[in-house]
Amino acid sequence: MPKLPPPTAATRPAPPSLAERIALLARHLPESLWLVDVAERRVIYANDAYEQVWNASRELLFTDRFDWLNHVHPDDADRLRATVRRHPHGGIDTRFRLAGDDAQPHWLHMKSFAIGDGPRPHTIGGIAFDVTDVLAAEARAQHLTHFDALTGLANRNRFREQACEALRSAERHRRRVAVLCLGLDNFQSINENLSYKVGDSVLEILAHRLRGHLRAGDLVGRLGGAQFGFVLNEQETPWDVSRAARRLIELAARPMVVDGHNVFLGASAGIAEYPEDGGDWDQLLYRAESALHEAKQAGGNCFRFFEPSANELVRARQQAELALRRAVQEEQFVVHYQPKVSCHTGAVIGVEALVRWAHPQRGLLAPSEFIGLMEETGLVVALGNWVLRHTCRQAAQWRAEGLEPVTVAVNLSARQLHDGGLVEQVRDALADSGLPPGALELELTESMLMEDVEATIDTLRAIRALGVRLSVDDFGTGYSSLAYLKRFPLDAVKVDRSFVQDITADPDDVSITRAVITMAHALRLKVVAEGVETEGQLALLVANRCDEIQGYYFSRPLPADELAALLRAGRTLPQHLLHPGDRERTVLLVDDEPHILAAMQRILHREGYRIHSAAGAAEGLEVLAAHPVDVIVTDQRMPGMSGVEFLRRAKVLHPETMRIVLSGYTDLQTVTEAINEGAVYKFITKPWEDEQLRGSIAEAFRQKELAEENRRLSMSVQLANRELEDANAQLRQLLAERDERIVRDQAALGVMRELLEMLPWPLLGVDEDGLVVMMNQRAEALFGPQGALLGMHASHLLPGAALPALIDGRADEAALELGGVRYRARAQSLGLNSAGRGRVLTLHAGDTDGH
């Protein structure tokens, strides 16, 4: 191939100019470049990179109405416009986001500069480049300085900062804080046997669990390796901390599946508490890690406190919890039954089931020794369900044996009430035992009722719909209001034993108990007093119309067989205590048909009433004239005088009676008129329901007794008002005498002050501690202004070894020298004829020989 001749000057292409070379360079730069003509206020040049950097068409730049700020993210646009206004001739150096996807923002770094001489350049140049990756890298670097790259938890340095701040807050608010170190047991075996990748995944999963189960305000961080740190705020007792530690260990123990491998972890924890175990973070962390080491040395899967005594306390509690779990599994419990006795008949009408723990070593334990721990651990739900089933079966068995039917009451725990399965448990217990629902009563406390009121009402209504009775235990010790109490479907309230205990000695307890009984009866609730132990307590409760009592006066809680024997014996309360000087509840039955009278007497014979009967209205009026009667029940259709006419006469003659008429619907108009005029209290249709008749008569007695109680209370209020007026008059007299005495004392004080100033000697008054509490003007002239010296110890004013003896009364005189002048100090004690204490010192110049 022939060689080409070397190019000559004529054939060589001309080199590009400098401007062409610059333009070629700008075209290939990855940064966006542009030029703006200042005079024409338009873009005159933009390189090819503009479209890639700004993600926009370059052609739009050259249109007259194009505003490049439209490409800026709305959250940054206002800031950038303000920057442009401040730098119209260049000098901008800023970062901003482009409009677009907020999930992945696109960041640019832009600079502008002036081209041309003088203060008003002819051209503005600009450059912009993508810094999205740079900012992301900076953010990652910043994150890694504070957070663990694997788990996302705070790293050791960041966790230390957070923990120190938590300790400062705890110090300010005087709160307890627990520092807990959680370490995985034998974690290295996972790395060695399954791979480090699996080990990393395990740590990620565990960190997610731990973060999700912390309370608000608690802190968690990764301390390194397989160890995590926690700061648990507001931990009141070691039990609170131990529950938290146990929960964290259980979280770590939950199995997990990683890359097809079933992974089972164990964990141990060490605990140090602020302020007991240290006042700063480094000390607390060191001691928590020491406790963690002890937990691992003990075999792992446990926790230890730094303080040995706390470990012993928690260990004892753990052993008690284990024993309780075993007791529930093995049903080591028995139920005793305490009778509830009617204050009207004296007969046993119900029993309360009380659980006991038959401990293998300690014997029979009362609920106070284990119920609290069962509530905390949740075991009380299983125990409560067992007691419910056992009691229902026992009550059904008593009925099958022919014993007098009684109502059985079972106490509910707060966890049972809010567990969600209570209604089904009650339904199953009744179905399994065959016990009638009306024979079962569930007892709750006021505090249980007031927790999540609406949900509680729904649950209780569902239980009440089964036919089960409901009562409030320990009434008066909680915080329920009448506005809420009347919303609950209750049948009874139990006056707490704390009021009954001193009812015979404390007027306040009598007033509270009377008020509870009156209020409950007004709400149509039965009242039961618990903790009755003496005849005096019983007598007062009967006098205040309490319905039932229970307590050691009648019987302690008994095993099932002993309770059955008591029922068979028919034991009752002494009748003379139920009606001391008071007549029996008396009812008059009036009907011209003997079989109707016999039926009503049969229905009421167990109610404890004294029953009179009459075959007609005339005979009924004779009975009323001869005997006191509380409630009248009469038939409407009787020969000679109808029931309504009879009751109209009874109202005039005996207005205190409660009057009930039995009639069919044909006489409804007549009966309605009698009700409106007050002659008839209640109307019952024939044929009647036995329970309805019994309930109506019982309600009539309650209304009558309530009216009598209101009259008695009205008289008591009038007497109390008179006593209050007398007390107010006495108080006004005492206040007037006190004011007069204050005026006299102030006058005397002024005279005494004037006399002190007239004394020719400096005078100091010191208290029992030797502090100066008063001085006269001569003392001020000698020692200084009174305001500056009050509260100062006398030793700073009076030198000499004899001063302590003068102050504490061991000496009455002493010689001393002040400012070159010799004085004799004389001291006298206060308090001989007043309530004052301390010593009065006078200084006599030149009187050193005692004259």
BALUMDO-227565 format. One line per field, with one value per residue (C-alpha): residue number from 1; x, y, z. Coordinates in steps of 0.25 Angstrom, whole numbers. Example, Ala and Ser with C-alpha at 12.3 -4.5 7.8 and 13.67 -1.06 7.14 Angstrom:
% BALUMDO-227565
num <- c(1/2)
x <- c(49/55)
y <- c(-18/-4)
z <- c(31/29)
//
This chain:
% BALUMDO-227565
num <- c(1/2/3/4/5/6/7/8/9/10/11/12/13/14/15/16/17/18/19/20/21/22/23/24/25/26/27/28/29/30/31/32/33/34/35/36/37/38/39/40/41/42/43/44/45/46/47/48/49/50/51/52/53/54/55/56/57/58/59/60/61/62/63/64/65/66/67/68/69/70/71/72/73/74/75/76/77/78/79/80/81/82/83/84/85/86/87/88/89/90/91/92/93/94/95/96/97/98/99/100/101/102/103/104/105/106/107/108/109/110/111/112/113/114/115/116/117/118/119/120/121/122/123/124/125/126/127/128/129/130/131/132/133/134/135/136/137/138/139/140/141/142/143/144/145/146/147/148/149/150/151/152/153/154/155/156/157/158/159/160/161/162/163/164/165/166/167/168/169/170/171/172/173/174/175/176/177/178/179/180/181/182/183/184/185/186/187/188/189/190/191/192/193/194/195/196/197/198/199/200/201/202/203/204/205/206/207/208/209/210/211/212/213/214/215/216/217/218/219/220/221/222/223/224/225/226/227/228/229/230/231/232/233/234/235/236/237/238/239/240/241/242/243/244/245/246/247/248/249/250/251/252/253/254/255/256/257/258/259/260/261/262/263/264/265/266/267/268/269/270/271/272/273/274/275/276/277/278/279/280/281/282/283/284/285/286/287/288/289/290/291/292/293/294/295/296/297/298/299/300/301/302/303/304/305/306/307/308/309/310/311/312/313/314/315/316/317/318/319/320/321/322/323/324/325/326/327/328/329/330/331/332/333/334/335/336/337/338/339/340/341/342/343/344/345/346/347/348/349/350/351/352/353/354/355/356/357/358/359/360/361/362/363/364/365/366/367/368/369/370/371/372/373/374/375/376/377/378/379/380/381/382/383/384/385/386/387/388/389/390/391/392/393/394/395/396/397/398/399/400/401/402/403/404/405/406/407/408/409/410/411/412/413/414/415/416/417/418/419/420/421/422/423/424/425/426/427/428/429/430/431/432/433/434/435/436/437/438/439/440/441/442/443/444/445/446/447/448/449/450/451/452/453/454/455/456/457/458/459/460/461/462/463/464/465/466/467/468/469/470/471/472/473/474/475/476/477/478/479/480/481/482/483/484/485/486/487/488/489/490/491/492/493/494/495/496/497/498/499/500/501/502/503/504/505/506/507/508/509/510/511/512/513/514/515/516/517/518/519/520/521/522/523/524/525/526/527/528/529/530/531/532/533/534/535/536/537/538/539/540/541/542/543/544/545/546/547/548/549/550/551/552/553/554/555/556/557/558/559/560/561/562/563/564/565/566/567/568/569/570/571/572/573/574/575/576/577/578/579/580/581/582/583/584/585/586/587/588/589/590/591/592/593/594/595/596/597/598/599/600/601/602/603/604/605/606/607/608/609/610/611/612/613/614/615/616/617/618/619/620/621/622/623/624/625/626/627/628/629/630/631/632/633/634/635/636/637/638/639/640/641/642/643/644/645/646/647/648/649/650/651/652/653/654/655/656/657/658/659/660/661/662/663/664/665/666/667/668/669/670/671/672/673/674/675/676/677/678/679/680/681/682/683/684/685/686/687/688/689/690/691/692/693/694/695/696/697/698/699/700/701/702/703/704/705/706/707/708/709/710/711/712/713/714/715/716/717/718/719/720/721/722/723/724/725/726/727/728/729/730/731/732/733/734/735/736/737/738/739/740/741/742/743/744/745/746/747/748/749/750/751/752/753/754/755/756/757/758/759/760/761/762/763/764/765/766/767/768/769/770/771/772/773/774/775/776/777/778/779/780/781/782/783/784/785/786/787/788/789/790/791/792/793/794/795/796/797/798/799/800/801/802/803/804/805/806/807/808/809/810/811/812/813/814/815/816/817/818/819/820/821/822/823/824/825/826/827/828/829/830/831/832/833/834/835/836/837/838/839/840/841/842/843/844/845/846/847/848/849/850/851)
x <- c(0/6/10/1/9/10/-1/3/-2/-12/-18/-18/-31/-31/-31/-44/-44/-44/-58/-62/-53/-60/-74/-69/-65/-78/-86/-79/-79/-88/-92/-103/-98/-106/-105/-115/-115/-117/-122/-132/-135/-135/-127/-117/-109/-111/-103/-107/-106/-118/-129/-122/-119/-133/-141/-147/-147/-136/-145/-154/-142/-142/-157/-161/-171/-163/-160/-149/-153/-166/-156/-153/-160/-172/-166/-153/-158/-161/-148/-141/-149/-145/-130/-131/-137/-126/-115/-121/-106/-101/-94/-105/-99/-111/-117/-131/-141/-147/-162/-166/-167/-166/-162/-149/-146/-136/-126/-118/-106/-107/-97/-99/-88/-87/-80/-76/-69/-75/-86/-96/-91/-97/-98/-102/-96/-100/-96/-105/-101/-108/-104/-115/-105/-96/-107/-111/-97/-96/-109/-104/-91/-99/-108/-97/-91/-103/-110/-106/-105/-110/-122/-125/-125/-117/-103/-94/-91/-105/-111/-101/-106/-121/-118/-111/-123/-133/-125/-124/-139/-141/-132/-141/-154/-149/-153/-147/-140/-135/-124/-125/-114/-120/-110/-113/-109/-99/-101/-88/-93/-103/-92/-83/-93/-103/-94/-92/-103/-113/-108/-109/-124/-127/-121/-130/-143/-140/-137/-151/-158/-151/-154/-169/-171/-165/-174/-174/-163/-154/-141/-134/-120/-110/-98/-90/-90/-102/-104/-115/-117/-130/-134/-148/-154/-163/-161/-167/-163/-154/-166/-169/-154/-155/-168/-161/-148/-157/-165/-152/-146/-159/-158/-144/-149/-160/-155/-152/-150/-138/-134/-142/-135/-143/-135/-138/-131/-128/-126/-121/-122/-115/-122/-116/-126/-125/-122/-119/-108/-102/-104/-97/-99/-85/-86/-100/-97/-84/-93/-104/-93/-88/-102/-103/-90/-96/-109/-101/-92/-105/-109/-115/-130/-131/-129/-121/-121/-108/-113/-112/-124/-133/-129/-133/-146/-149/-144/-154/-165/-162/-163/-176/-181/-176/-183/-196/-195/-194/-205/-214/-210/-212/-225/-219/-230/-243/-255/-261/-275/-279/-294/-302/-314/-327/-329/-344/-346/-332/-331/-319/-323/-309/-294/-282/-271/-257/-245/-234/-220/-217/-202/-194/-185/-191/-205/-218/-215/-225/-227/-219/-207/-207/-218/-210/-199/-209/-215/-201/-198/-212/-214/-226/-234/-232/-234/-247/-253/-250/-256/-269/-270/-267/-277/-289/-287/-287/-299/-306/-302/-308/-321/-321/-319/-332/-326/-333/-329/-319/-312/-297/-289/-275/-265/-260/-246/-243/-236/-248/-258/-249/-244/-255/-259/-267/-281/-278/-271/-283/-292/-284/-283/-298/-301/-290/-296/-311/-312/-323/-317/-325/-317/-304/-299/-286/-279/-271/-264/-267/-253/-256/-269/-262/-251/-256/-271/-277/-271/-274/-289/-290/-283/-292/-305/-301/-299/-312/-319/-315/-323/-311/-311/-300/-296/-285/-275/-268/-277/-273/-258/-257/-261/-274/-284/-299/-300/-292/-297/-311/-307/-302/-312/-309/-317/-310/-299/-290/-286/-271/-267/-258/-271/-278/-266/-268/-282/-286/-275/-273/-285/-279/-279/-294/-297/-290/-296/-310/-308/-304/-316/-325/-319/-319/-333/-337/-330/-338/-325/-323/-313/-303/-294/-281/-272/-283/-277/-285/-299/-298/-294/-306/-316/-311/-312/-326/-331/-326/-333/-321/-326/-316/-303/-291/-279/-273/-285/-293/-283/-268/-266/-269/-265/-276/-280/-280/-289/-298/-300/-303/-314/-320/-320/-328/-320/-325/-322/-328/-342/-341/-329/-337/-349/-345/-357/-362/-374/-373/-375/-390/-399/-414/-420/-435/-443/-457/-451/-445/-436/-430/-427/-420/-412/-407/-403/-396/-388/-384/-381/-366/-365/-365/-378/-389/-401/-415/-427/-441/-453/-458/-457/-464/-456/-444/-447/-449/-435/-429/-436/-430/-416/-405/-403/-393/-398/-412/-415/-429/-438/-446/-459/-465/-479/-484/-472/-462/-447/-445/-455/-449/-436/-441/-447/-434/-426/-434/-434/-419/-412/-398/-402/-398/-410/-410/-422/-424/-433/-436/-435/-450/-449/-437/-443/-448/-434/-427/-435/-432/-417/-418/-424/-414/-424/-416/-401/-401/-410/-407/-415/-422/-417/-404/-390/-385/-372/-379/-388/-376/-368/-379/-382/-367/-366/-378/-371/-358/-366/-373/-360/-354/-365/-363/-348/-350/-359/-348/-337/-346/-347/-332/-329/-337/-330/-317/-320/-324/-311/-303/-309/-305/-291/-290/-295/-284/-274/-277/-276/-262/-257/-262/-254/-242/-242/-243/-232/-223/-226/-222/-209/-205/-207/-199/-188/-187/-185/-175/-167/-167/-162/-151/-146/-146/-136/-123/-115/-113/-123/-123/-133/-128/-136/-132/-122/-115/-120/-123/-138/-140/-132/-134/-129/-117/-113/-114/-105/-95/-95/-102/-115/-126/-130/-115/-114/-127/-124/-109/-104/-101/-86/-83/-87/-83/-69/-64/-65/-76/-86/-91/-94/-102/-110/-114/-117/-104/-100/-108/-96/-82/-72/-68/-61/-66/-59/-50/-62/-64/-78/-85/-95/-108/-117/-131/-140/-153/-165/-167/-181/-183/-181/-168/-155/-140/-132/-132/-118/-115/-101/-97/-85/-74/-82/-71/-72/-87/-93)
y <- c(0/13/23/36/49/57/67/81/94/94/81/81/85/98/95/99/113/114/117/105/97/102/99/85/83/89/79/67/71/63/76/85/98/110/125/136/149/160/171/161/153/140/127/128/115/101/89/75/70/80/69/58/66/74/63/73/77/87/94/100/108/117/120/134/130/118/119/109/109/101/89/91/83/91/90/97/106/118/117/117/129/137/133/137/151/153/150/155/156/142/137/126/113/104/90/87/76/75/73/58/46/49/35/36/51/56/66/77/86/99/111/123/134/147/149/163/175/185/184/180/168/165/150/141/127/115/100/89/75/63/61/51/39/48/53/38/34/45/41/27/31/40/28/19/28/27/13/-1/-5/-19/-17/-2/0/11/7/7/22/27/18/24/38/34/26/38/47/37/37/52/52/42/50/63/55/46/33/19/14/0/-3/-17/-24/-36/-46/-58/-71/-79/-70/-74/-88/-82/-75/-87/-97/-90/-78/-64/-60/-67/-61/-47/-50/-56/-43/-34/-42/-41/-26/-25/-33/-25/-11/-15/-19/-7/2/17/24/11/10/-1/-2/-12/-12/-21/-35/-43/-33/-22/-11/-6/6/3/16/17/3/4/-9/-21/-28/-18/-20/-35/-36/-28/-36/-49/-43/-40/-54/-60/-52/-56/-71/-71/-80/-74/-79/-74/-79/-92/-94/-95/-86/-87/-76/-75/-62/-57/-43/-35/-23/-11/0/15/21/8/2/15/29/30/22/15/10/5/-2/-9/-14/-19/-26/-32/-37/-43/-51/-56/-60/-68/-74/-79/-87/-76/-74/-66/-52/-46/-33/-27/-26/-39/-37/-33/-46/-54/-47/-49/-64/-66/-60/-68/-81/-76/-74/-88/-94/-87/-92/-106/-104/-100/-112/-121/-114/-112/-103/-105/-97/-92/-86/-75/-74/-62/-60/-52/-41/-43/-58/-61/-73/-76/-72/-72/-75/-69/-78/-75/-82/-87/-93/-106/-104/-117/-112/-100/-105/-97/-83/-71/-64/-52/-60/-64/-56/-44/-52/-60/-47/-42/-55/-57/-70/-65/-67/-82/-82/-74/-83/-95/-89/-85/-99/-106/-97/-99/-114/-114/-105/-115/-126/-120/-118/-133/-137/-130/-118/-105/-97/-86/-76/-78/-66/-66/-55/-50/-45/-33/-41/-51/-39/-34/-47/-48/-62/-60/-61/-74/-79/-76/-83/-95/-96/-95/-106/-115/-115/-113/-102/-92/-79/-71/-79/-73/-60/-53/-43/-31/-19/-5/-3/-14/-8/6/0/1/4/2/-12/-16/-12/-21/-33/-31/-30/-43/-50/-44/-49/-63/-61/-60/-50/-39/-32/-21/-26/-17/-5/8/6/9/21/18/29/27/32/20/10/11/7/-6/-18/-21/-28/-25/-18/-22/-12/-14/-20/-7/0/-11/-13/0/2/1/12/21/30/32/17/17/29/23/9/15/24/12/4/15/18/3/1/14/7/-6/-13/-23/-20/-30/-26/-34/-36/-36/-42/-37/-36/-21/-20/-29/-21/-8/-14/-19/-6/1/-9/-17/-29/-40/-41/-51/-52/-59/-56/-66/-75/-75/-81/-96/-107/-113/-124/-115/-105/-116/-120/-106/-106/-119/-114/-102/-92/-78/-64/-62/-56/-46/-39/-38/-32/-25/-18/-17/-24/-34/-30/-32/-34/-35/-44/-41/-50/-56/-69/-78/-86/-72/-68/-82/-81/-67/-72/-84/-74/-65/-75/-75/-60/-58/-49/-50/-52/-48/-52/-48/-53/-40/-25/-23/-34/-27/-14/-21/-28/-14/-8/-19/-21/-13/-16/-12/-17/-20/-30/-31/-36/-26/-34/-37/-37/-25/-16/-16/-17/-3/3/-5/1/15/13/7/19/28/20/14/23/17/4/-1/-5/-15/-20/-33/-31/-35/-25/-23/-14/-6/7/7/2/13/23/18/18/32/37/29/18/7/5/-6/-14/-29/-36/-49/-60/-55/-61/-66/-59/-46/-46/-49/-38/-28/-30/-29/-16/-11/-14/-7/5/6/5/15/25/22/24/37/42/38/44/57/58/55/66/76/72/73/86/91/86/92/106/105/101/112/122/116/118/132/135/128/136/149/146/142/155/163/155/158/173/172/164/173/185/178/174/189/193/182/187/201/196/188/201/209/199/206/193/185/174/161/150/136/123/109/108/121/128/143/145/160/172/186/199/199/185/190/202/192/181/186/187/177/172/167/160/153/138/139/131/138/133/142/154/151/145/136/122/125/128/113/112/125/120/107/111/106/120/133/142/144/155/158/169/176/187/190/191/181/176/167/158/154/143/140/128/130/120/121/128/127/118/125/117/122/133/148/154/168/174/183/192/194/185/174/171/167/180)
z <- c(0/-4/7/7/6/19/20/16/21/10/13/29/35/43/58/65/72/87/88/80/89/101/95/92/106/112/103/109/123/132/140/135/130/125/122/124/117/127/118/111/123/116/115/103/105/112/110/107/121/125/121/129/142/142/136/127/112/109/98/109/114/102/102/107/118/124/139/142/157/153/153/168/179/185/199/194/183/193/199/186/180/192/190/175/179/189/178/165/159/163/176/179/185/190/190/187/182/169/167/166/174/189/193/185/185/174/180/172/176/168/167/160/156/149/135/131/137/147/157/146/138/125/127/138/138/145/148/155/158/164/179/182/184/192/202/203/206/217/223/224/230/240/243/245/255/264/260/259/244/246/255/254/269/276/276/289/288/284/295/305/302/303/316/322/319/325/338/338/337/347/357/354/357/367/360/360/347/344/335/329/320/312/306/297/303/294/282/276/273/263/256/256/252/244/238/242/232/240/252/247/243/257/263/253/257/271/271/264/275/286/280/278/292/300/307/303/310/311/303/296/289/284/293/283/279/285/296/297/307/313/321/328/334/346/351/365/371/368/364/353/348/349/341/330/330/330/318/310/313/308/295/292/295/284/273/259/245/238/224/227/240/253/263/278/286/301/308/322/328/338/345/353/359/360/370/379/371/365/361/347/334/334/348/346/333/339/350/341/332/345/349/335/337/349/342/331/342/349/336/327/323/336/342/353/361/365/379/385/394/382/376/388/388/374/375/386/378/366/375/380/366/362/374/370/356/361/370/359/351/362/368/382/386/394/396/409/410/419/422/418/428/426/436/435/437/443/433/424/410/404/405/399/393/399/393/401/397/403/402/403/414/420/421/418/413/413/400/405/404/389/382/379/372/364/359/355/348/341/348/355/343/343/358/357/346/355/367/359/354/367/375/365/366/381/381/372/381/393/386/381/396/399/407/407/394/396/387/385/383/376/376/362/360/351/341/340/337/326/321/310/313/326/320/314/326/335/324/324/339/340/329/335/349/346/356/353/349/360/370/366/370/365/374/368/374/372/365/356/352/349/340/325/329/316/313/328/326/314/321/333/325/317/330/336/324/328/341/349/361/362/375/378/389/399/396/401/399/384/376/368/367/368/353/349/360/355/341/345/346/360/371/384/390/402/412/415/428/431/434/441/450/458/456/471/474/462/459/445/442/446/437/425/427/429/417/408/413/410/396/392/396/388/376/379/383/395/405/412/423/424/436/447/459/471/476/476/462/458/466/459/445/448/454/441/432/427/419/421/429/429/439/450/459/452/446/441/427/427/418/410/419/432/424/420/435/438/428/433/447/442/451/451/457/471/468/480/473/460/466/479/484/470/464/453/438/437/425/424/413/410/400/401/395/405/395/390/404/406/393/397/411/405/396/408/419/417/417/432/432/442/434/437/428/426/418/414/415/428/435/429/436/449/448/445/457/466/460/454/439/429/416/412/400/396/385/376/375/388/393/401/398/387/389/384/394/405/402/401/416/420/415/423/436/434/425/428/422/408/400/388/380/372/360/346/334/335/347/342/341/355/360/352/359/372/369/364/377/386/391/384/384/374/365/362/351/354/352/358/357/371/370/365/378/387/381/381/396/399/391/399/412/407/403/416/424/415/418/433/431/424/435/445/437/436/451/452/442/450/463/456/450/464/469/458/461/475/471/461/473/482/470/468/483/483/471/477/490/482/474/487/493/480/482/497/493/483/492/503/493/489/503/506/493/498/512/506/498/511/518/520/516/503/503/494/493/489/486/492/480/484/471/473/472/477/482/487/481/491/486/471/474/481/470/458/451/456/442/439/453/455/453/456/467/479/480/468/476/490/492/503/508/518/507/505/520/519/507/513/527/534/538/540/540/533/530/516/508/496/488/500/510/521/523/532/524/532/527/531/526/519/520/535/534/518/506/503/502/502/510/511/512/518/517/529/525/536/545/546/561/561/566)
//
